[in-house]
Amino acid sequence: MTPQPSPQAGAAVKAADRAHVFHSWSAQELIDPLAVAGAEGSHFWDYEGKRYLDFSSGLVYTNIGYQHPKVVAAIQEQAARMTTFAPAFAVEARSEAARLIAERTPGDLDKIFFTNGGADAVEHALRMARLHTGRPKVLSAYRSYHGGTQQAVNVTGDPRRWASDSGTAGVVHFWAPFLYRSRFYAETEEQECARALEHLETTIAFEGPETVAAIILETIPGTAGIIMPPAGYLAGVREICDKYGIVFVLDEVMAGFGRTGTWFAADLYDVVPDLMTFAKGVNSGYVPLGGVAISAEIAATFAERPYPGGLTYSGHPLACAAAVATINVMAEEGVVEHAARLGAEVVEPALRELAERHPSVGEVRGTGMFWALELVRNRETREPLVPYNATGQAATPMSAFAASAKAHGLWPFVNMNRTHVVPPCNVSEAELKEGLAALDTALSVADEYTQ
């Protein structure tokens, strides 16, 4: 689709936004939201007609891009037949979405509880774990993000938690492995894995194993910088959970549904959790949907005992119809395989070549269509490009980098000292190369702040 410039319409949209919309995670008077006129595939455009290649996939959820015609048609058809219906009934779209998801989840995660998004999926997964075990505490990692609702933000391990952390949520944080910034003085991935597992088990011992209901981890931490767990770590956590009767929860909200070049990131590590949360890519964000995939053992807890939780829009027919269409599109068009191939053959070689040429790149990490560059001032000392949780003037280097990317038609996903490369999973090879060229230019701006 060729965008038609309409600055007057854009100005009206912007004025209404500034007058009435309260934006998340923002100081309201310090933001300047772009007015978006339309989107298609891997691109979107503003009312001036400027196109952007979306290397953020919205908020890492448009796994099949914008406006896929088969998913749009499925939503339209469902709306014409049955726009909505209460969650206590069996509805075709809901049943079929659950079946298709259960076919792809690992192990015996065959029961699906639908939510409206990832944060409330985490809320319900932790509620299920506590009720199943009768224990109060949840362990979660620093360098993690699990959502913005009360329990989800408390298990989050980044600064977005701080303002809402009451200290009474029954959450204990621990260090997960991250060799580039190791908290365990490790020199190899093997050392990092072994010491991280020892640290976790020691934390459990000092907290009291009989008080710990669940350990929740992002299979691959996303917002924190695509931190790939070392071989054996997730399997080791699984063993620790089994040893102490702790529920193992994997958060696949960002990593799931093709993002890693597999249906779920857990497939890369051959590990099966007791509960798994999902959202985002399940229907490419076309209609809000999330959920919890539940093991047979935990489902049995609520076979004759009511589960005390639910949502008015659980398994909404429009959202589930979009999920059915999205999963079928991904299967028919080989989107998962496409993401794996381009990740290995195009993205990884290109990013590693950029890292060799740009002193601002400290490390390259990722798989599939799920990559991050760690940006630094000094490669030798690994000093971050900006301080932890930097704002205002302190964040200038990252702001300049992002501005350069946008000026060259690339919409980046940046967080603290990282830029992510997370385009739609069905992005074309030509679009990828276009985006990587723009990224190359933007990194030259970041290089100006290196020592």
Secondary structure by P-SEA (a helix, b strand, c coil): cbbbbbaaaaaaaaaaaaacccccccccccbbbbbcccccccccccccccccccccccccccccccccaaaaaaaaaaaacccccccccccaaaaaaaaaaaacccccccbbbbcccaaaaaaaaaaaaaaaccccbbbbbcccccccccccccccccccccccccccccbbbbbcccccccccccccaaaaaaaaaaaaaaaaaaaccccccccccccccccccccccccaaaaaaaaaaaacbbbbbbbcccccccccccccccccccccccbbbbccccccccccccbbbbcaaaaaaaccccccccccccccaaaaaaaaaaaaaaaaaaaaaaaaaaaacccaaaaaaaaaccccccccccccccbbbbbbccccccccccccccccccaaaaaaaaaaaaaaccccccccccccccccccccaaaaaaaaaaaaaaaaaaacccc
